[in-house]
Amino acid sequence: MPDNVPFLHNDILGYVPNPGFCGPGFGDSFHTIDADGLRFSGERPASSDGSILTVGDSFTYGDEVRDEEAWPARLQSLTGRPVLNGGVSGYGLDQTILRAEQLAPVHGPSVIIVSFIADNILRTEMSRMWWRNKPWFTIEDDQLVLKGVPVPNRTRLPLHIRRRMDRVLVDLSPSLQHLLGYHKRVHRPGFGLEIARRLIERLARMQADRQVKIVVMAQYPPHTWIYPAFADEQRRLAQAVLDCAANHGLATLDTFRRLTTEPKPQDFYAVTHMNARGNLMIASLLAATLPALTAKAG
């Protein structure tokens, strides 16, 4: 292992978890990356039902909670099936689906859960996020075309300095972030939704080609429960992706409905991600609905 850092550069995905990393992650929670480059979900149980691969961003990876508290680890405990946590903090929907395409042939899951928040759609409009270059897609001759690969490996400051700067830069306006090179836009605002729809079509082809059941799940950041205008935009984008997935024969799950049954949805969050209680709620919802969802998929 070249460095004790949580993520390493990758020519296709931009960056991936560092196999063998053990140490603090976002929110000072302890993170463990196994030899396959997956967040550790505990010892994998044997199951005749096959494994479940989960992909997504930091809500799947489990920022601000310990390994065993992330929802993929909780889902493994609840179902008794191996659950592989392929989530990566900061990923856009484009990177998420590329990662699913990389991991599925290696691990041969019977189910793939693709989790997203609305911001993952906006990230498809960028070629750089948080100083990290990333792959991106465009549409040429009515076809989705991958761009920006191999992903350039930018020289980066030491981790402790980046974390201090991130605390300042993350709250700046998008125009200032772009000016400073923190983010870099390649598509006009709003075009990410068209990219997302094409990516969902790509997922549907994977489901057919690999004979795997795919579930597309929408999650929501804490500000959804504080600012009505923000919530409306989150719901609009998430519903557009879920509708597209359903129209292409993919199973869908909207966690918004479950959270609205709680008197204080904010209690299920730490600072910017779900806390241990919130992750357990997501895992419990999945465990209860997965048999019906996978029966519908395909």
N, C-alpha and C positions, 0 to 999 in steps of 0.2 A: 504494500500500500504506500504510494508516494507521499501522501500528506494526510494528516488526521483532520480532514475537512469533510463535511457531510455530502458535498456534491462535486463531481468531476466533469470536465468538458467532454462532450460527445459530438462527433461530426454531423450526426443526423438529427438528434433531438436538442442539441444545444448544451444540455447538461443532464446528468443522471446521478442517482444516489451512489455513493462511494462504497463498494463492497468491503465489509469489515469495519466500517466506521462505528465507533461507540463514543458517545459524548453528548453534550448539551445541544439542543436545537432551539428553535424559536420559542420564546417564553421560558427558557431555561429548563424545559422538560428533557428527560434523557431519551436519546434516540439510538437505536441499534439497526444497522443495515447488515443483512445476511450475505452469504457468499454469492447469491444470485443477484445482488443489488436491489433487494426488496426490503421494505420496512418489516422488522421482525414482528410476527403475529403470534408467537409461541410455537411450541413443537407441533408439527403438522400431524393431525390425526389421520388414520386410515379410514377411508370411506368408499363404499361401493357406488356412491352418487357422483364421484368425481370432484375435482377441485373447482373453486370459484376464483377467478382473477378479477381484481378491482383496479381500476385506473381512474385518474382524476388529478386534482391539484392538491393544495394543502389541506383541504377539508377531508380528502381521502387519506393522504399521507398521515395526517394527525398532528398538525402543529398545535402546540400548547398543551399536549397531553403525552403521557408516557406510552411506550410501545403497546402495552396490554390494554390501554384505554382507547386507542383509535378504533373507529367503528369496524374496520375489517377484522381486527383481532377479536372484538366483541362478537362479531358475526360467526367467527370460527368457533368460539366457545358455545354459542347458542345452538348452532346447527350440527356440530360435530364433524363438519366437512373442512378440508384444508382451504383456507382463504389466503390468497397471495396479495399482499399490499403493494401494488405497482404505482401508487400515487406519488406525485412529485410536486413539491411546493412551487408555486408560481407558474405552473404550466397553463398554456392556452388550450382550447379545445383541439387545435391542430396538433400540438405536441402529445396530448392525451391519446388521440386516436393513432398517431404514429407509434406511440409506445405500446398500445394494445396490439398493433400489427407485429411489433418486434417480439413481444412476450408470448403471444398465443401459440406460435409454432414451437417454442421452446418448452412450454409447460403443459400444453394440451388441455386447457380447462374445458369443462362442460358448460360453464356459465361465465360470462363476462359482464361485470357491472361497470358502466361508464357513468361516473358522477361528474356533475359540473355545477358551477354557479354562473350567473349571467355575465360576470366580468370575464370569464373564460372566452366568451364570444368576442368581446372587445379586444382581447389579446391577440386574436387572429389578424387584427389590422396592423400589428407591430412586427418589426424585425429585430427589436431589442426591447427587453423588459428588465428593469433593475440592473442595468449595466451588462446583462448577459445577452449576447446575440442568440437568436433562435431561428428555426426554420419558419417559413411562411408559405401560404398558398395563394395563387392567383387563378383566374379563370381565363383560359385562352381557347378559342374555337369551341366554346361551350364545354370545355373540359377543365377539371381541377388539375392544376400543375404545381408541383412542389418547387419552391425557390429557396435561395439562400443556403444551399448545401454544396459542399461541406461547410458547416457553420464555422465562421472565423472564431478563433480562440483569442479573445482580448486579454491583454495583460491586466491583471487585477491586483488591487491593493490587498494587504493582509486582512484576514477575516475580521479581527477586532476593530480595525479602522473602518472597514465597510459597514459594519453593524452600527457604528456611531453615526456615520454619514447617512445611512438609510433612515435613521430616526428623524432626520431633518428633511431629506429629499422626498420621502414618501408622502408628506403632507403638502408639497408644493403643487401649484396648478399644473395641468397637463402641458401647457405651453412652456413653462419654465423647465419642467422635466425634460421636454424634448430639446430645448435650447442647451441644456447642460449635458445632453447625451445619455441621460438616465433611461429614457425610453426613446425609440425611434419608430416613427409611423411610416407605413408603406401604402396604406389604403385610406381612403376618405372615411370619416366617421359614419358608422351605419352599415358599411359594406361587409362587416364581419358576420352579419346575420345570413347573407347570401353564401359566404364561405362555410358557415356552420351547416346550412342546409345541404350543401354538397358533401360535407364531411359525414353527415348522417347517412346519405346515400352510400357512401364508401363503407360505413359500418354495416349497412344492410347487405352489401355484397359479401363482406366478411362472414356474416352470419350464414348466408347461403353456401358460400364456398367451403367453409370449415365445419359446417353442421354443428355450430355452437349457438347456444341461446344467449342473446344479448339484451340486457336491461339498461335503459337510459334513465338516470335518476337526477332530479334537480334538487340542489341544496341552496341555502340562503344565508348570507352574512348577517351579523347582528343588527346593522342599521335598518334592515328590512322592517324591524318591529318598532322603530323609533320615528322614521321620517316617511310619511305617506307618499310623497312624490317619488322618493327613492324606491319604495316598495312597488309602486305601480310600474316603474321601469323594469325592475327585477322580474316581476310577474310577466310583463309583456314579452321580454326576451326569452325567459325560461319556457313560457307556454308555446312560443313559436317553435322552439327546438323540440319540445315534447310532442307537439302536433305533427311535426315533420317525421319524427321517429315512429309514431304510431301509424302514420300513413304508409310507411315503408316496412311494416310488419315487425317492428321492434317493440318489446314490452317497455312500458314507461311507469315511473313512480315519481309523484310530486310530493316532497316532504312538507310543503307549505301547509297542506290541509291538516296534517298531523300536528304541526306546531300551533296552528290556530285554535286547537282544542285546549291549549294550556292558558291559564289566566295570565302568566308572565313568561312568554317565550324567551325573554332576555336571560332568564335564569339558566338556560341551557347553553350559555356561551361563556367563554373566558373573556379575553380582550377583543380579539378579532376572529376567533374561531370557536367551534363548539368545545365545551368542557367535557369532562368525563361523563357527566350525566347526559349531555346532548348526544355524544357519540353512542352511548348505550341506547338511547331512544331511537336513533337511526338504525342501529343494528337490530333492535327488537322489531321495528317496523319491517325491515327487510326479511328477517327470519319468519315473520308471520305471513308475509305476502309472496315470498319467493316461489313457493310451489305453484300458486295460481299464475304468477307472472311468467314463469318459464313454460308453463303449459300453453300460454297464449302466443309466445314468441315463435316466429318462423312461419 
